[in-house]
Amino acid sequence: MASAKKRPSKTQDNLVYGLVWLACFAPLVWLAWRGFMGELGANPIEKLIRELGVWGLRLLLAGLAITPAARILKQPRLIRFRRTIGLFAFSYIVLHLFSYIGVDLFFDWNQLWKDILKRPFITLGMLGFVLLIPLAVTSTNGWVIRMGRAAWSRLHKLIYLIVPLGVLHYYLLVKADHRPPIIYGVVFAALMLWRVWEGRRALLKSSP
């Protein structure tokens, strides 16, 4: 009889978690260092705000990629990193928003409201942020128990709306080079197609 697959030790688990945290935190440190060294270009405030948002979007896509990676690589334990990556994505998006409100608008709430109403890319970005809040709040195991797994899963399917809102927000924001948001849109579409394909395959397997 083949021996059971050895479960990683607590030390190995902690090491991997540490690497995930480091990978998620590193862009913020790098941005702070570039800002300190004056390497954020001619408009450092705009560059900082945009980079924080882009990293939030990248991490949302990374979180969506965890499930396909776990299935394809036959490494189900990868799923446990999805929540950590999602919370880091939310943190970057919060920093993106509050950098815009605090550094760019100087907490001019009236101007913020005007921007939300008149500038489509800000409207879409704010909508995505508002929809992301309940996902961040209910990310703990306690909320899964309180809501029930089925209701919790339905709520967290909002991510499939939030990410394209983020891509559109980014696309409308940029004035010249639209390639990065298009690439992120293609990545999102590929991840959704994989889910459709996987769902159909599971359905066919369960059919008599």
C-alpha positions in Angstrom: 0.0 0.0 0.0 1.3 3.4 -0.9 2.2 5.6 2.0 0.0 8.6 2.9 1.2 11.9 1.6 3.1 13.6 4.3 1.5 16.8 5.7 3.8 19.8 5.8 5.1 20.7 9.2 3.9 23.7 11.2 7.3 25.3 10.5 6.9 24.8 6.8 3.3 26.2 6.9 4.6 29.3 8.8 7.4 29.8 6.3 5.1 29.7 3.4 2.6 32.1 5.1 5.5 34.4 5.8 6.6 34.3 2.1 3.0 35.1 1.0 2.8 38.0 3.4 6.2 39.3 2.3 5.2 39.0 -1.4 2.0 41.0 -0.8 3.6 43.6 1.4 6.7 44.1 -0.8 5.1 46.4 -3.4 4.0 48.9 -0.7 7.6 49.0 0.7 8.9 49.5 -2.8 6.5 52.3 -3.5 7.4 54.0 -0.2 11.1 53.7 -1.0 10.7 55.1 -4.5 8.7 58.0 -3.1 11.4 58.7 -0.5 14.0 58.6 -3.2 12.0 60.9 -5.5 11.6 58.2 -8.2 7.9 58.5 -8.8 8.2 60.8 -11.8 7.0 64.3 -12.5 3.7 63.8 -10.7 4.5 61.6 -7.7 1.0 61.9 -6.1 -0.8 60.7 -9.2 1.8 57.9 -9.6 1.4 56.8 -6.0 -2.4 56.7 -6.2 -2.4 54.8 -9.5 0.2 52.3 -8.4 -1.7 51.5 -5.2 -4.8 50.8 -7.2 -3.0 48.7 -9.8 -1.5 46.5 -7.0 -5.0 46.1 -5.5 -6.3 44.9 -8.8 -3.3 42.6 -9.4 -3.9 41.0 -6.0 -7.6 40.6 -6.6 -6.7 38.7 -9.8 -4.1 36.7 -7.9 -6.8 35.7 -5.4 -9.0 34.5 -8.3 -6.1 32.5 -9.7 -5.6 30.5 -6.5 -8.5 28.1 -7.2 -7.4 27.2 -10.7 -3.8 26.9 -9.6 -4.8 24.6 -6.7 -6.7 22.3 -9.0 -4.3 22.2 -11.9 -1.2 21.7 -9.6 -3.2 19.3 -7.3 -2.3 21.4 -4.3 -5.5 22.0 -2.5 -3.7 23.7 0.5 -3.1 26.7 -1.8 -6.7 27.7 -1.2 -5.8 28.8 2.4 -3.8 31.7 0.9 -6.8 33.1 -1.0 -8.2 35.0 2.0 -4.8 36.6 2.9 -4.3 37.8 -0.6 -7.8 39.1 -0.8 -7.4 41.2 2.4 -4.1 42.6 1.1 -5.9 43.5 -2.1 -8.6 45.3 -0.1 -5.8 47.1 1.9 -4.2 48.4 -1.2 -7.5 49.6 -2.6 -8.3 51.4 0.7 -4.9 53.1 0.5 -5.6 54.0 -3.1 -8.9 55.6 -2.2 -7.7 57.5 0.8 -4.6 58.7 -1.0 -6.9 60.2 -3.6 -9.2 61.7 -1.0 -6.5 62.9 1.4 -3.5 63.7 -0.7 -5.2 64.8 -4.0 -8.5 66.3 -2.8 -7.3 67.3 0.8 -10.5 65.7 2.2 -12.8 67.9 0.1 -15.8 65.7 0.4 -17.9 68.0 -1.7 -15.4 67.6 -4.6 -15.3 63.9 -4.1 -19.1 63.7 -4.4 -18.9 65.8 -7.6 -16.2 63.5 -9.0 -18.3 60.4 -8.3 -21.3 61.9 -10.1 -19.4 63.4 -13.1 -16.4 61.2 -13.8 -17.4 57.6 -14.9 -14.0 56.0 -13.9 -14.5 57.3 -10.3 -18.1 56.2 -10.3 -17.1 52.6 -11.3 -14.2 52.6 -8.8 -16.3 53.7 -5.9 -19.0 51.1 -6.8 -16.3 48.4 -6.8 -15.0 49.6 -3.5 -18.4 49.7 -1.8 -19.1 46.1 -3.1 -15.7 45.0 -1.8 -16.4 46.2 1.8 -18.8 43.3 2.8 -16.4 40.8 1.4 -13.5 42.1 3.5 -15.8 42.3 6.6 -17.1 38.8 6.3 -13.7 37.2 5.5 -13.3 35.5 8.8 -14.3 31.9 9.7 -16.7 33.3 12.3 -18.7 35.0 9.5 -18.8 31.8 7.5 -20.4 30.1 10.5 -22.8 32.9 11.2 -24.0 33.3 7.6 -23.8 29.6 6.6 -21.5 28.4 3.9 -24.1 28.7 1.1 -25.0 32.3 1.9 -21.4 33.3 2.5 -20.4 31.8 -0.9 -23.2 33.7 -2.7 -22.0 37.0 -1.1 -18.4 36.4 -2.1 -19.4 35.8 -5.7 -19.6 39.6 -5.9 -15.9 39.4 -6.6 -16.9 38.4 -10.2 -18.5 41.9 -10.6 -15.9 43.8 -8.5 -12.9 42.8 -10.6 -14.3 43.9 -14.0 -15.4 47.1 -12.4 -11.8 47.6 -11.3 -10.5 46.8 -14.8 -13.0 49.4 -16.4 -12.0 51.9 -13.7 -8.4 51.5 -14.7 -9.1 51.5 -18.5 -11.1 54.8 -18.3 -8.5 56.3 -16.0 -5.5 55.9 -18.4 -5.2 58.4 -21.2 -2.7 56.8 -23.6 -1.5 53.3 -23.0 -4.5 51.0 -22.5 -2.5 47.8 -22.8 -2.2 47.1 -19.0 -6.0 47.2 -18.2 -6.7 45.2 -21.4 -4.2 42.6 -20.2 -5.9 42.4 -16.8 -9.2 42.1 -18.5 -8.0 39.2 -20.6 -6.6 37.5 -17.5 -10.0 37.9 -15.7 -11.8 36.5 -18.8 -9.4 33.5 -18.9 -10.1 32.8 -15.2 -13.8 33.0 -15.7 -13.7 30.7 -18.7 -11.7 28.2 -16.7 -14.5 28.3 -14.0 -17.2 27.8 -16.7 -15.3 24.9 -18.2 -14.6 23.3 -14.7 -18.3 23.7 -13.8 -19.5 22.0 -17.0 -17.0 19.2 -16.5 -18.2 18.6 -12.9 -21.8 18.6 -14.1 -21.0 16.0 -16.8 -19.3 13.8 -14.2 -22.3 13.9 -11.9 -24.7 13.1 -14.6 -25.9 9.5 -14.8 
